[in-house]
């Protein structure tokens, strides 16, 4: 999904939520979940799906009309350093984009 397609989807009310996945040492991956349940990935550049910086990503999402995103971290810091995994999944951090 390109940023202009996200803008159109927001305009027509087709976006349920936007999830930003923090990927270890690589950047951020943006998943757009539609009201119908379809999941699409927002492209950073043609053929590239990883966003290098969170500030730039937040500015782009604001420009597309997104007012809130859910920041998810699939791996906890404890898992990365070898401690046991969490018993409950991380619910994520809701970030307002105003």
N, CA, C and O atoms as CSV, one atom per row, in Angstrom:
chain,resi,resn,atom,element,x,y,z
A,1,UNK,N,N,0.843,-1.172,0.000
A,1,UNK,CA,C,0.000,0.000,0.000
A,1,UNK,C,C,0.893,1.241,0.000
A,1,UNK,O,O,1.855,1.339,0.761
A,2,UNK,N,N,0.552,2.159,-0.854
A,2,UNK,CA,C,1.294,3.416,-0.939
A,2,UNK,C,C,0.623,4.461,-0.025
A,2,UNK,O,O,-0.565,4.345,0.276
A,3,UNK,N,N,1.381,5.475,0.413
A,3,UNK,CA,C,0.781,6.495,1.294
A,3,UNK,C,C,-0.477,7.152,0.716
A,3,UNK,O,O,-1.412,7.431,1.466
A,4,UNK,N,N,-0.522,7.405,-0.589
A,4,UNK,CA,C,-1.712,8.031,-1.152
A,4,UNK,C,C,-2.920,7.099,-1.061
A,4,UNK,O,O,-4.050,7.562,-0.907
A,5,UNK,N,N,-2.685,5.776,-1.157
A,5,UNK,CA,C,-3.784,4.820,-1.017
A,5,UNK,C,C,-4.305,4.806,0.416
A,5,UNK,O,O,-5.506,4.657,0.642
A,6,UNK,N,N,-3.399,4.961,1.389
A,6,UNK,CA,C,-3.816,5.055,2.783
A,6,UNK,C,C,-4.667,6.303,3.000
A,6,UNK,O,O,-5.676,6.250,3.704
A,7,UNK,N,N,-4.267,7.422,2.401
A,7,UNK,CA,C,-5.048,8.668,2.523
A,7,UNK,C,C,-6.465,8.486,2.009
A,7,UNK,O,O,-7.420,8.947,2.633
A,8,UNK,N,N,-6.603,7.817,0.875
A,8,UNK,CA,C,-7.926,7.582,0.285
A,8,UNK,C,C,-8.744,6.659,1.186
A,8,UNK,O,O,-9.930,6.902,1.410
A,9,UNK,N,N,-8.115,5.600,1.705
A,9,UNK,CA,C,-8.819,4.667,2.586
A,9,UNK,C,C,-9.298,5.360,3.856
A,9,UNK,O,O,-10.402,5.089,4.327
A,10,UNK,N,N,-8.485,6.247,4.414
A,10,UNK,CA,C,-8.885,7.003,5.608
A,10,UNK,C,C,-10.046,7.922,5.267
A,10,UNK,O,O,-11.008,8.019,6.028
A,11,UNK,N,N,-9.962,8.593,4.134
A,11,UNK,CA,C,-11.014,9.515,3.703
A,11,UNK,C,C,-12.371,8.815,3.595
A,11,UNK,O,O,-13.398,9.392,3.953
A,12,UNK,N,N,-12.376,7.580,3.103
A,12,UNK,CA,C,-13.616,6.835,2.932
A,12,UNK,C,C,-13.972,5.978,4.146
A,12,UNK,O,O,-14.936,5.214,4.092
A,13,UNK,N,N,-13.207,6.091,5.249
A,13,UNK,CA,C,-13.515,5.367,6.475
A,13,UNK,C,C,-13.280,3.878,6.418
A,13,UNK,O,O,-13.978,3.116,7.087
A,14,UNK,N,N,-12.320,3.452,5.639
A,14,UNK,CA,C,-12.065,2.023,5.464
A,14,UNK,C,C,-10.969,1.465,6.374
A,14,UNK,O,O,-10.676,0.271,6.322
A,15,UNK,N,N,-10.364,2.311,7.201
A,15,UNK,CA,C,-9.256,1.872,8.050
A,15,UNK,C,C,-9.755,1.654,9.475
A,15,UNK,O,O,-10.325,2.559,10.085
A,16,UNK,N,N,-9.541,0.454,9.999
A,16,UNK,CA,C,-9.901,0.156,11.392
A,16,UNK,C,C,-8.799,0.622,12.333
A,16,UNK,O,O,-9.062,1.326,13.308
A,17,UNK,N,N,-7.552,0.223,12.035
A,17,UNK,CA,C,-6.426,0.646,12.863
A,17,UNK,C,C,-5.121,0.497,12.096
A,17,UNK,O,O,-5.041,-0.194,11.080
A,18,UNK,N,N,-4.097,1.174,12.623
A,18,UNK,CA,C,-2.752,1.101,12.060
A,18,UNK,C,C,-1.830,0.575,13.145
A,18,UNK,O,O,-1.753,1.134,14.238
A,19,UNK,N,N,-1.128,-0.514,12.827
A,19,UNK,CA,C,-0.187,-1.119,13.767
A,19,UNK,C,C,1.228,-0.911,13.246
A,19,UNK,O,O,1.510,-1.149,12.072
A,20,UNK,N,N,2.111,-0.465,14.127
A,20,UNK,CA,C,3.516,-0.271,13.783
A,20,UNK,C,C,4.315,-1.305,14.568
A,20,UNK,O,O,4.319,-1.292,15.799
A,21,UNK,N,N,4.989,-2.199,13.851
A,21,UNK,CA,C,5.792,-3.241,14.472
A,21,UNK,C,C,7.242,-2.793,14.549
A,21,UNK,O,O,7.836,-2.413,13.540
A,22,UNK,N,N,7.809,-2.839,15.748
A,22,UNK,CA,C,9.213,-2.525,15.934
A,22,UNK,C,C,10.012,-3.783,15.642
A,22,UNK,O,O,9.846,-4.803,16.311
A,23,UNK,N,N,10.877,-3.708,14.643
A,23,UNK,CA,C,11.694,-4.856,14.282
A,23,UNK,C,C,13.116,-4.638,14.774
A,23,UNK,O,O,13.703,-3.578,14.554
A,24,UNK,N,N,13.656,-5.628,15.427
A,24,UNK,CA,C,14.969,-5.512,16.049
A,24,UNK,C,C,16.038,-5.129,15.042
A,24,UNK,O,O,16.268,-5.836,14.061
A,25,UNK,N,N,16.683,-4.008,15.293
A,25,UNK,CA,C,17.835,-3.518,14.515
A,25,UNK,C,C,17.528,-3.234,13.049
A,25,UNK,O,O,18.463,-3.093,12.260
A,26,UNK,N,N,16.273,-3.144,12.652
A,26,UNK,CA,C,15.972,-2.923,11.233
A,26,UNK,C,C,15.133,-1.691,10.969
A,26,UNK,O,O,15.343,-1.007,9.967
A,27,UNK,N,N,14.195,-1.398,11.838
A,27,UNK,CA,C,13.294,-0.289,11.592
A,27,UNK,C,C,11.885,-0.639,12.011
A,27,UNK,O,O,11.671,-1.350,12.993
A,28,UNK,N,N,10.922,-0.129,11.254
A,28,UNK,CA,C,9.517,-0.265,11.604
A,28,UNK,C,C,8.730,-0.762,10.400
A,28,UNK,O,O,8.995,-0.360,9.267
A,29,UNK,N,N,7.770,-1.629,10.646
A,29,UNK,CA,C,6.882,-2.136,9.608
A,29,UNK,C,C,5.469,-1.687,9.966
A,29,UNK,O,O,5.036,-1.852,11.107
A,30,UNK,N,N,4.754,-1.125,9.004
A,30,UNK,CA,C,3.412,-0.592,9.247
A,30,UNK,C,C,2.373,-1.503,8.604
A,30,UNK,O,O,2.415,-1.777,7.405
A,31,UNK,N,N,1.441,-1.964,9.434
A,31,UNK,CA,C,0.337,-2.774,8.944
A,31,UNK,C,C,-0.953,-1.980,9.088
A,31,UNK,O,O,-1.273,-1.475,10.164
A,32,UNK,N,N,-1.687,-1.878,7.986
A,32,UNK,CA,C,-2.964,-1.169,7.968
A,32,UNK,C,C,-4.064,-2.221,7.931
A,32,UNK,O,O,-4.140,-3.019,6.997
A,33,UNK,N,N,-4.916,-2.219,8.953
A,33,UNK,CA,C,-6.004,-3.180,9.036
A,33,UNK,C,C,-7.291,-2.478,8.625
A,33,UNK,O,O,-7.686,-1.476,9.221
A,34,UNK,N,N,-7.933,-3.019,7.602
A,34,UNK,CA,C,-9.165,-2.404,7.091
A,34,UNK,C,C,-10.357,-2.844,7.932
A,34,UNK,O,O,-10.250,-3.762,8.745
A,35,UNK,N,N,-11.474,-2.192,7.735
A,35,UNK,CA,C,-12.707,-2.560,8.441
A,35,UNK,C,C,-13.146,-3.975,8.081
A,35,UNK,O,O,-13.809,-4.639,8.878
A,36,UNK,N,N,-12.787,-4.438,6.896
A,36,UNK,CA,C,-13.134,-5.786,6.460
A,36,UNK,C,C,-12.165,-6.836,7.005
A,36,UNK,O,O,-12.371,-8.032,6.798
A,37,UNK,N,N,-11.108,-6.398,7.702
A,37,UNK,CA,C,-10.145,-7.330,8.280
A,37,UNK,C,C,-8.922,-7.607,7.430
A,37,UNK,O,O,-8.058,-8.395,7.815
A,38,UNK,N,N,-8.844,-6.971,6.287
A,38,UNK,CA,C,-7.698,-7.166,5.400
A,38,UNK,C,C,-6.478,-6.422,5.944
A,38,UNK,O,O,-6.596,-5.288,6.408
A,39,UNK,N,N,-5.313,-7.058,5.886
A,39,UNK,CA,C,-4.079,-6.460,6.385
A,39,UNK,C,C,-3.175,-6.145,5.197
A,39,UNK,O,O,-2.872,-7.016,4.381
A,40,UNK,N,N,-2.750,-4.882,5.115
A,40,UNK,CA,C,-1.826,-4.456,4.058
A,40,UNK,C,C,-0.647,-3.753,4.694
A,40,UNK,O,O,-0.773,-3.181,5.776
A,41,UNK,N,N,0.489,-3.791,4.036
A,41,UNK,CA,C,1.707,-3.160,4.544
A,41,UNK,C,C,1.928,-1.840,3.821
A,41,UNK,O,O,1.844,-1.767,2.595
A,42,UNK,N,N,2.214,-0.787,4.604
A,42,UNK,CA,C,2.479,0.534,4.042
A,42,UNK,C,C,3.927,0.593,3.570
A,42,UNK,O,O,4.841,0.285,4.334
A,43,UNK,N,N,4.140,0.983,2.326
A,43,UNK,CA,C,5.486,1.036,1.750
A,43,UNK,C,C,6.202,2.327,2.129
A,43,UNK,O,O,5.600,3.400,2.162
A,44,UNK,N,N,7.489,2.205,2.414
A,44,UNK,CA,C,8.350,3.365,2.657
A,44,UNK,C,C,8.770,3.971,1.323
A,44,UNK,O,O,8.709,5.185,1.128
A,45,UNK,N,N,9.188,3.124,0.430
A,45,UNK,CA,C,9.587,3.494,-0.930
A,45,UNK,C,C,9.195,2.313,-1.810
A,45,UNK,O,O,8.927,1.230,-1.290
A,46,UNK,N,N,9.155,2.492,-3.127
A,46,UNK,CA,C,8.783,1.364,-3.994
A,46,UNK,C,C,9.649,0.134,-3.710
A,46,UNK,O,O,10.873,0.180,-3.829
A,47,UNK,N,N,8.992,-0.959,-3.336
A,47,UNK,CA,C,9.693,-2.202,-3.055
A,47,UNK,C,C,10.285,-2.309,-1.656
A,47,UNK,O,O,10.856,-3.344,-1.310
A,48,UNK,N,N,10.162,-1.265,-0.848
A,48,UNK,CA,C,10.712,-1.284,0.517
A,48,UNK,C,C,9.581,-1.128,1.523
A,48,UNK,O,O,8.768,-0.209,1.426
A,49,UNK,N,N,9.540,-2.042,2.494
A,49,UNK,CA,C,8.460,-2.001,3.461
A,49,UNK,C,C,8.927,-1.585,4.848
A,49,UNK,O,O,8.091,-1.384,5.729
A,50,UNK,N,N,10.229,-1.448,5.076
A,50,UNK,CA,C,10.722,-1.056,6.388
A,50,UNK,C,C,10.978,0.443,6.441
A,50,UNK,O,O,11.627,1.005,5.558
A,51,UNK,N,N,10.465,1.080,7.479
A,51,UNK,CA,C,10.662,2.508,7.698
A,51,UNK,C,C,11.855,2.675,8.626
A,51,UNK,O,O,11.888,2.040,9.680
A,52,UNK,N,N,12.832,3.498,8.282
A,52,UNK,CA,C,14.045,3.617,9.104
A,52,UNK,C,C,13.869,4.427,10.383
A,52,UNK,O,O,14.583,4.181,11.355
A,53,UNK,N,N,12.940,5.387,10.418
A,53,UNK,CA,C,12.806,6.251,11.595
A,53,UNK,C,C,11.370,6.448,12.016
A,53,UNK,O,O,10.481,6.581,11.176
A,54,UNK,N,N,11.139,6.467,13.330
A,54,UNK,CA,C,9.785,6.614,13.850
A,54,UNK,C,C,9.239,8.027,13.655
A,54,UNK,O,O,8.051,8.191,13.376
A,55,UNK,N,N,10.084,9.049,13.797
A,55,UNK,CA,C,9.607,10.431,13.636
A,55,UNK,C,C,9.095,10.672,12.213
A,55,UNK,O,O,8.036,11.271,12.027
A,56,UNK,N,N,9.839,10.210,11.218
A,56,UNK,CA,C,9.423,10.365,9.826
A,56,UNK,C,C,8.133,9.582,9.559
A,56,UNK,O,O,7.246,10.052,8.846
A,57,UNK,N,N,8.043,8.394,10.136
A,57,UNK,CA,C,6.861,7.564,9.968
A,57,UNK,C,C,5.624,8.227,10.569
A,57,UNK,O,O,4.563,8.252,9.945
A,58,UNK,N,N,5.761,8.764,11.781
A,58,UNK,CA,C,4.639,9.442,12.420
A,58,UNK,C,C,4.189,10.652,11.608
A,58,UNK,O,O,2.988,10.892,11.481
A,59,UNK,N,N,5.116,11.408,11.062
A,59,UNK,CA,C,4.765,12.568,10.226
A,59,UNK,C,C,4.010,12.119,8.976
A,59,UNK,O,O,3.037,12.758,8.575
A,60,UNK,N,N,4.453,11.031,8.366
A,60,UNK,CA,C,3.781,10.520,7.160
A,60,UNK,C,C,2.372,10.046,7.490
A,60,UNK,O,O,1.436,10.318,6.737
A,61,UNK,N,N,2.210,9.342,8.604
A,61,UNK,CA,C,0.880,8.867,8.983
A,61,UNK,C,C,-0.060,10.032,9.285
A,61,UNK,O,O,-1.230,9.996,8.904
A,62,UNK,N,N,0.440,11.069,9.968
A,62,UNK,CA,C,-0.374,12.272,10.212
A,62,UNK,C,C,-0.804,12.891,8.891
A,62,UNK,O,O,-1.952,13.309,8.741
A,63,UNK,N,N,0.118,12.952,7.931
A,63,UNK,CA,C,-0.194,13.512,6.622
A,63,UNK,C,C,-1.236,12.714,5.866
A,63,UNK,O,O,-1.933,13.254,5.007
A,64,UNK,N,N,-1.350,11.424,6.180
A,64,UNK,CA,C,-2.349,10.562,5.536
A,64,UNK,C,C,-3.701,10.603,6.253
A,64,UNK,O,O,-4.666,9.989,5.798
A,65,UNK,N,N,-3.768,11.325,7.373
A,65,UNK,CA,C,-5.038,11.440,8.083
A,65,UNK,C,C,-5.175,10.495,9.264
A,65,UNK,O,O,-6.236,10.451,9.886
A,66,UNK,N,N,-4.146,9.745,9.589
A,66,UNK,CA,C,-4.190,8.824,10.731
A,66,UNK,C,C,-4.027,9.643,12.006
A,66,UNK,O,O,-3.130,10.483,12.086
A,67,UNK,N,N,-4.870,9.416,12.992
A,67,UNK,CA,C,-4.816,10.159,14.252
A,67,UNK,C,C,-4.314,9.326,15.426
A,67,UNK,O,O,-4.011,9.862,16.492
A,68,UNK,N,N,-4.229,8.001,15.222
A,68,UNK,CA,C,-3.767,7.129,16.302
A,68,UNK,C,C,-3.126,5.889,15.704
A,68,UNK,O,O,-3.609,5.348,14.709
A,69,UNK,N,N,-2.028,5.437,16.318
A,69,UNK,CA,C,-1.390,4.203,15.872
A,69,UNK,C,C,-1.112,3.336,17.094
A,69,UNK,O,O,-1.071,3.823,18.224
A,70,UNK,N,N,-0.924,2.059,16.849
A,70,UNK,CA,C,-0.618,1.114,17.905
A,70,UNK,C,C,0.807,0.629,17.676
A,70,UNK,O,O,1.094,-0.008,16.663
A,71,UNK,N,N,1.708,0.933,18.625
A,71,UNK,CA,C,3.106,0.541,18.520
A,71,UNK,C,C,3.282,-0.808,19.203
A,71,UNK,O,O,3.033,-0.941,20.401
A,72,UNK,N,N,3.710,-1.804,18.438
A,72,UNK,CA,C,3.890,-3.162,18.947
A,72,UNK,C,C,5.360,-3.558,18.891
A,72,UNK,O,O,6.083,-3.180,17.969
A,73,UNK,N,N,5.785,-4.310,19.872
A,73,UNK,CA,C,7.147,-4.824,19.895
A,73,UNK,C,C,7.039,-6.342,19.998
A,73,UNK,O,O,6.795,-6.866,21.085
A,74,UNK,N,N,7.219,-7.062,18.880
A,74,UNK,CA,C,7.035,-8.515,18.892
A,74,UNK,C,C,7.969,-9.242,19.866
A,74,UNK,O,O,7.592,-10.262,20.442
A,75,UNK,N,N,9.167,-8.728,20.047
A,75,UNK,CA,C,10.115,-9.342,20.973
A,75,UNK,C,C,10.370,-8.375,22.118
A,75,UNK,O,O,10.674,-7.204,21.894
A,76,UNK,N,N,10.248,-8.863,23.332
A,76,UNK,CA,C,10.516,-8.000,24.476
A,76,UNK,C,C,12.024,-7.927,24.706
A,76,UNK,O,O,12.782,-8.763,24.215
A,77,UNK,N,N,12.437,-6.923,25.452
A,77,UNK,CA,C,13.850,-6.774,25.781
A,77,UNK,C,C,14.345,-8.013,26.527
A,77,UNK,O,O,15.483,-8.439,26.333
A,78,UNK,N,N,13.496,-8.589,27.376
A,78,UNK,CA,C,13.884,-9.786,28.122
A,78,UNK,C,C,14.196,-10.945,27.182
A,78,UNK,O,O,15.165,-11.673,27.398
A,79,UNK,N,N,13.384,-11.123,26.140
A,79,UNK,CA,C,13.635,-12.200,25.185
A,79,UNK,C,C,14.949,-11.980,24.444
A,79,UNK,O,O,15.683,-12.931,24.175
A,80,UNK,N,N,15.238,-10.733,24.118
A,80,UNK,CA,C,16.453,-10.423,23.370
A,80,UNK,C,C,17.693,-10.765,24.193
A,80,UNK,O,O,18.679,-11.256,23.643
A,81,UNK,N,N,17.657,-10.512,25.502
A,81,UNK,CA,C,18.837,-10.785,26.323
A,81,UNK,C,C,18.810,-12.179,26.953
A,81,UNK,O,O,19.686,-12.508,27.753
A,82,UNK,N,N,17.824,-12.995,26.604
A,82,UNK,CA,C,17.825,-14.384,27.020
A,82,UNK,C,C,17.004,-14.724,28.254
A,82,UNK,O,O,17.082,-15.854,28.737
A,83,UNK,N,N,16.231,-13.804,28.776
A,83,UNK,CA,C,15.342,-14.120,29.896
A,83,UNK,C,C,14.098,-14.826,29.366
A,83,UNK,O,O,13.814,-14.765,28.170
A,84,UNK,N,N,13.355,-15.494,30.244
A,84,UNK,CA,C,12.121,-16.171,29.781
A,84,UNK,C,C,11.144,-15.180,29.153
A,84,UNK,O,O,11.129,-13.996,29.490
A,85,UNK,N,N,10.341,-15.685,28.245
A,85,UNK,CA,C,9.366,-14.850,27.535
A,85,UNK,C,C,8.248,-14.426,28.479
A,85,UNK,O,O,8.045,-15.034,29.530
A,86,UNK,N,N,7.531,-13.386,28.097
A,86,UNK,CA,C,6.390,-12.911,28.880
A,86,UNK,C,C,5.265,-13.936,28.846
A,86,UNK,O,O,5.091,-14.644,27.854
A,87,UNK,N,N,4.503,-14.012,29.931
A,87,UNK,CA,C,3.381,-14.939,29.986
A,87,UNK,C,C,2.193,-14.431,29.181
A,87,UNK,O,O,1.429,-15.221,28.627
A,88,UNK,N,N,2.041,-13.116,29.118
A,88,UNK,CA,C,0.951,-12.512,28.362
A,88,UNK,C,C,1.541,-11.668,27.240
A,88,UNK,O,O,2.575,-11.029,27.436
A,89,UNK,N,N,0.913,-11.650,26.078
A,89,UNK,CA,C,1.432,-10.820,24.985
A,89,UNK,C,C,1.338,-9.332,25.310
A,89,UNK,O,O,0.446,-8.901,26.040
A,90,UNK,N,N,2.251,-8.569,24.769
A,90,UNK,CA,C,2.255,-7.119,24.962
A,90,UNK,C,C,1.076,-6.512,24.216
A,90,UNK,O,O,0.941,-6.716,23.009
A,91,UNK,N,N,0.206,-5.756,24.925
A,91,UNK,CA,C,-0.960,-5.168,24.257
A,91,UNK,C,C,-0.603,-4.002,23.340
A,91,UNK,O,O,-1.451,-3.550,22.571
A,92,UNK,N,N,0.614,-3.514,23.401
A,92,UNK,CA,C,1.023,-2.412,22.558
A,92,UNK,C,C,0.806,-1.068,23.232
A,92,UNK,O,O,0.179,-0.974,24.287
A,93,UNK,N,N,1.332,-0.047,22.607
A,93,UNK,CA,C,1.250,1.320,23.118
A,93,UNK,C,C,0.480,2.158,22.109
A,93,UNK,O,O,0.903,2.292,20.961
A,94,UNK,N,N,-0.641,2.722,22.527
A,94,UNK,CA,C,-1.424,3.590,21.645
A,94,UNK,C,C,-0.778,4.978,21.646
A,94,UNK,O,O,-0.558,5.570,22.702
A,95,UNK,N,N,-0.484,5.478,20.469
A,95,UNK,CA,C,0.146,6.793,20.317
A,95,UNK,C,C,-0.768,7.681,19.498
A,95,UNK,O,O,-1.147,7.339,18.378
A,96,UNK,N,N,-1.119,8.825,20.067
A,96,UNK,CA,C,-1.961,9.794,19.361
A,96,UNK,C,C,-1.058,10.609,18.404
A,96,UNK,O,O,0.059,10.983,18.762
A,97,UNK,N,N,-1.549,10.868,17.220
A,97,UNK,CA,C,-0.783,11.594,16.190
A,97,UNK,C,C,-1.448,12.922,15.871
A,97,UNK,O,O,-1.900,13.123,14.743
A,98,UNK,N,N,-1.518,13.814,16.813
A,98,UNK,CA,C,-2.166,15.101,16.569
A,98,UNK,C,C,-1.184,16.200,16.435
A,98,UNK,O,O,-1.570,17.351,16.227
